[in-house]
Amino acid sequence: MSQKLFIKTKIQSEWLEKLLPLKEEFRSHSREIDEQSKFPGENIQALVDLGYTKLTLPKEYGGEGISVSEMVFLQETIASFDGATGLAIGWHQGVVGELYEKKLWEEKMLSSFAEDVLNGALVNRVASEIQTGSPTRGGRPGTTAVRKDGKWLISGTKSYATMIPAMTHILVTAWVEEKEKICVFLIDKKSDGVSVRENWEVMSMRGTASHDLILDNVEVPEENLVQIQEAPRGNSLNGWILHIPACYLGIAQAARDYAVLFATQHSPNSLNGPISQLPNVQKLIGDIELELMKARHFLYSVAEAYDDEARRELITNELGAAKHIVTNSAITIVDKAMRLVGAKSLQLSNPLQRYYRDVRAGLHNPPMDDMTISKLAQTAIKEIENQ
């Protein structure tokens, strides 16, 4: 199953050529990144230097203004080199894409921040908290913002601050009592009172550095209250979140490539040739190819529907469904790849065991599977009731 089938624009072709030289360099560090839970800072900086982080910024702000489909293609490519790098940089790409597509801030702030992005700024939303869980479920944050002397004082602890070592700017949610609303603040990471609790000790995506963010009376200019959140983020239509399934599809592709190459090269002395000639091995390869086709066609179809403004308004639950299908397909693909390779796949030196752990993380990225299935059911019921 070739990803190149989905090259439809000049930007995709040009950027694929720019990214491919990074493939071996990124992959050469993947084991160290995983084993040491080390943030791939060199990889991220290489992408910044290449101009990659400007791509989702619209042309009128100095960027390239790529579409969601183009972003998905490029994010899948990077994640096939290194999953942690793909997921980390994907958050920046997605946040910038959504901010400017939806014009979520006042124009003055959008223009100012665009200059920062053009100069290499990296941003991510940090909204999760241990007590509230995923912000897509609508919980009220324990983080608070209080106005004092023309500034905001923000205090609280956030979890899952992915890419925090490289971030220059942070978007955090906080409860503002005087407004009785959840508000979004743009914080310079260098601000006094901002610190990181390095506690990212997990088995999956170990290099994303998704540590806790500590905010201790952080002073923020009044104008850096950039958005008042009127509803849970999970209720809004945001195609840029498709960078998440794109990442796990890229990891699945890497697992497929390893397994098929292994099948064509491994020749035990009990056979007159490689194991790729065996029917049971071909069955596994065929199953992997079918899962890749289903996942990739669904993901790119949804991305293209979002890019088409006339079709976008017809989207109901397709974005969540794309994430659900791709993530679960990725788990199936890596599992079958490991079955094909056998016990060798369990060796710590073998990338398959890392791919296996990394794709599991997709189950815990938003939207969660249970919410996707529930919304599908609720929509179907409403459609029948309204006939």
SULGIPE-V946475 format. One record per residue. N is the residue number from 0. RES is the residue in three letters. PSI is psi in radians with two decimals (999 if undefined). Layout:
n = <N	N>
res = <RES	RES>
psi = <PSI	PSI>
//
This chain:
n = <0	1	2	3	4	5	6	7	8	9	10	11	12	13	14	15	16	17	18	19	20	21	22	23	24	25	26	27	28	29	30	31	32	33	34	35	36	37	38	39	40	41	42	43	44	45	46	47	48	49	50	51	52	53	54	55	56	57	58	59	60	61	62	63	64	65	66	67	68	69	70	71	72	73	74	75	76	77	78	79	80	81	82	83	84	85	86	87	88	89	90	91	92	93	94	95	96	97	98	99	100	101	102	103	104	105	106	107	108	109	110	111	112	113	114	115	116	117	118	119	120	121	122	123	124	125	126	127	128	129	130	131	132	133	134	135	136	137	138	139	140	141	142	143	144	145	146	147	148	149	150	151	152	153	154	155	156	157	158	159	160	161	162	163	164	165	166	167	168	169	170	171	172	173	174	175	176	177	178	179	180	181	182	183	184	185	186	187	188	189	190	191	192	193	194	195	196	197	198	199	200	201	202	203	204	205	206	207	208	209	210	211	212	213	214	215	216	217	218	219	220	221	222	223	224	225	226	227	228	229	230	231	232	233	234	235	236	237	238	239	240	241	242	243	244	245	246	247	248	249	250	251	252	253	254	255	256	257	258	259	260	261	262	263	264	265	266	267	268	269	270	271	272	273	274	275	276	277	278	279	280	281	282	283	284	285	286	287	288	289	290	291	292	293	294	295	296	297	298	299	300	301	302	303	304	305	306	307	308	309	310	311	312	313	314	315	316	317	318	319	320	321	322	323	324	325	326	327	328	329	330	331	332	333	334	335	336	337	338	339	340	341	342	343	344	345	346	347	348	349	350	351	352	353	354	355	356	357	358	359	360	361	362	363	364	365	366	367	368	369	370	371	372	373	374	375	376	377	378	379	380	381	382	383	384	385	386>
res = <MET	SER	GLN	LYS	LEU	PHE	ILE	LYS	THR	LYS	ILE	GLN	SER	GLU	TRP	LEU	GLU	LYS	LEU	LEU	PRO	LEU	LYS	GLU	GLU	PHE	ARG	SER	HIS	SER	ARG	GLU	ILE	ASP	GLU	GLN	SER	LYS	PHE	PRO	GLY	GLU	ASN	ILE	GLN	ALA	LEU	VAL	ASP	LEU	GLY	TYR	THR	LYS	LEU	THR	LEU	PRO	LYS	GLU	TYR	GLY	GLY	GLU	GLY	ILE	SER	VAL	SER	GLU	MET	VAL	PHE	LEU	GLN	GLU	THR	ILE	ALA	SER	PHE	ASP	GLY	ALA	THR	GLY	LEU	ALA	ILE	GLY	TRP	HIS	GLN	GLY	VAL	VAL	GLY	GLU	LEU	TYR	GLU	LYS	LYS	LEU	TRP	GLU	GLU	LYS	MET	LEU	SER	SER	PHE	ALA	GLU	ASP	VAL	LEU	ASN	GLY	ALA	LEU	VAL	ASN	ARG	VAL	ALA	SER	GLU	ILE	GLN	THR	GLY	SER	PRO	THR	ARG	GLY	GLY	ARG	PRO	GLY	THR	THR	ALA	VAL	ARG	LYS	ASP	GLY	LYS	TRP	LEU	ILE	SER	GLY	THR	LYS	SER	TYR	ALA	THR	MET	ILE	PRO	ALA	MET	THR	HIS	ILE	LEU	VAL	THR	ALA	TRP	VAL	GLU	GLU	LYS	GLU	LYS	ILE	CYS	VAL	PHE	LEU	ILE	ASP	LYS	LYS	SER	ASP	GLY	VAL	SER	VAL	ARG	GLU	ASN	TRP	GLU	VAL	MET	SER	MET	ARG	GLY	THR	ALA	SER	HIS	ASP	LEU	ILE	LEU	ASP	ASN	VAL	GLU	VAL	PRO	GLU	GLU	ASN	LEU	VAL	GLN	ILE	GLN	GLU	ALA	PRO	ARG	GLY	ASN	SER	LEU	ASN	GLY	TRP	ILE	LEU	HIS	ILE	PRO	ALA	CYS	TYR	LEU	GLY	ILE	ALA	GLN	ALA	ALA	ARG	ASP	TYR	ALA	VAL	LEU	PHE	ALA	THR	GLN	HIS	SER	PRO	ASN	SER	LEU	ASN	GLY	PRO	ILE	SER	GLN	LEU	PRO	ASN	VAL	GLN	LYS	LEU	ILE	GLY	ASP	ILE	GLU	LEU	GLU	LEU	MET	LYS	ALA	ARG	HIS	PHE	LEU	TYR	SER	VAL	ALA	GLU	ALA	TYR	ASP	ASP	GLU	ALA	ARG	ARG	GLU	LEU	ILE	THR	ASN	GLU	LEU	GLY	ALA	ALA	LYS	HIS	ILE	VAL	THR	ASN	SER	ALA	ILE	THR	ILE	VAL	ASP	LYS	ALA	MET	ARG	LEU	VAL	GLY	ALA	LYS	SER	LEU	GLN	LEU	SER	ASN	PRO	LEU	GLN	ARG	TYR	TYR	ARG	ASP	VAL	ARG	ALA	GLY	LEU	HIS	ASN	PRO	PRO	MET	ASP	ASP	MET	THR	ILE	SER	LYS	LEU	ALA	GLN	THR	ALA	ILE	LYS	GLU	ILE	GLU	ASN	GLN>
psi = <1.96	2.25	-0.46	-0.32	-0.40	0.22	2.00	-0.17	2.81	-0.64	-0.75	-0.79	-0.82	-0.75	-0.47	-0.71	-0.58	-0.59	-0.59	-0.63	-0.30	-0.19	-0.99	-0.63	-0.82	-0.80	-0.53	-0.36	-0.13	-0.71	-0.78	-0.74	-0.76	-0.88	-0.59	0.07	0.86	2.27	2.32	1.06	-0.67	-0.68	-0.80	-0.77	-0.63	-0.68	-0.66	-0.81	-0.55	-0.26	0.15	-0.64	-0.04	-0.15	-0.68	-0.03	2.27	2.73	-0.60	-0.24	0.11	-0.02	-2.81	-0.34	0.74	2.76	2.98	-0.72	-0.73	-0.70	-0.77	-0.79	-0.83	-0.64	-0.67	-0.72	-0.86	-0.73	-0.48	-0.38	-0.85	2.09	-0.77	-0.70	-0.76	-0.81	-0.72	-0.92	-0.43	-0.61	-0.73	-0.84	-0.76	-0.72	-0.83	-0.76	-0.81	-0.76	-0.81	-0.51	-0.76	-0.07	1.01	-0.31	3.00	2.64	-0.67	-0.75	-0.67	-0.76	-0.74	-0.78	-0.54	-0.69	-0.68	-0.78	-0.74	-0.44	0.23	0.14	2.55	2.36	2.64	2.71	2.39	1.64	-0.33	2.58	2.64	-0.74	-0.51	-0.32	-2.69	2.37	-0.34	-0.27	-0.10	0.21	2.62	2.23	2.59	-0.33	2.36	2.68	2.23	2.31	2.28	2.17	0.77	0.19	2.94	2.39	2.06	2.27	2.48	3.08	2.22	2.57	2.90	0.87	1.20	2.32	0.32	-0.59	-0.53	-0.24	2.43	-0.46	2.56	2.32	2.01	2.62	2.49	2.63	2.22	1.89	-0.71	-0.43	-0.25	0.80	2.74	2.21	2.71	2.28	2.47	2.08	2.31	2.21	-0.36	-0.05	2.55	2.43	-0.13	2.17	2.96	2.27	1.87	1.54	0.44	1.50	1.48	3.01	-0.26	2.61	0.87	-0.35	-0.02	-0.17	0.86	1.04	3.10	2.49	2.20	2.22	2.00	1.64	0.88	2.15	2.22	2.33	2.60	-0.65	-0.16	0.05	1.71	-0.27	2.43	2.15	1.96	-0.33	2.79	2.46	-0.48	-0.23	-0.18	2.64	1.98	1.71	-0.34	-0.26	-0.15	-0.08	-0.42	-1.02	-0.53	-0.67	-0.85	-0.49	-0.68	-0.72	-0.72	-0.69	-0.72	-0.70	-0.74	-0.81	-0.74	-0.81	-0.75	-0.70	-0.75	-0.77	-0.58	-0.23	-0.40	2.04	1.57	2.69	-0.10	-0.14	2.72	1.15	-3.12	2.82	-0.20	-0.26	-0.22	2.38	-0.69	-0.59	-0.73	-0.59	-0.76	-0.76	-0.75	-0.72	-0.73	-0.80	-0.71	-0.74	-0.73	-0.77	-0.85	-0.84	-0.82	-0.77	-0.71	-0.83	-0.85	-0.55	-0.75	-0.72	-0.74	-0.63	-0.69	-0.66	-0.44	1.88	-0.55	-0.58	-0.43	-0.69	-0.21	-0.16	2.33	-1.29	0.26	-0.59	-0.82	-0.68	-0.65	-0.77	-0.74	-0.89	-0.82	-0.78	-0.80	-0.59	-0.68	-0.72	-0.76	-0.76	-0.82	-0.66	-0.80	-0.61	-0.69	-0.64	-0.69	-0.82	-0.51	-2.71	-0.44	-0.50	-0.28	-0.14	2.43	-0.37	-0.15	2.26	-0.36	-0.67	-0.51	-0.75	-0.71	-0.77	-0.69	-0.70	-0.40	-0.50	-0.46	-0.47	-0.38	0.11	2.60	2.66	2.63	2.66	-0.72	-0.64	-0.67	-0.84	-0.72	-0.75	-0.63	-0.78	-0.80	-0.69	-0.76	-0.73	-0.78	-0.68	-0.73	-0.73	-0.52	0.04	999>
//
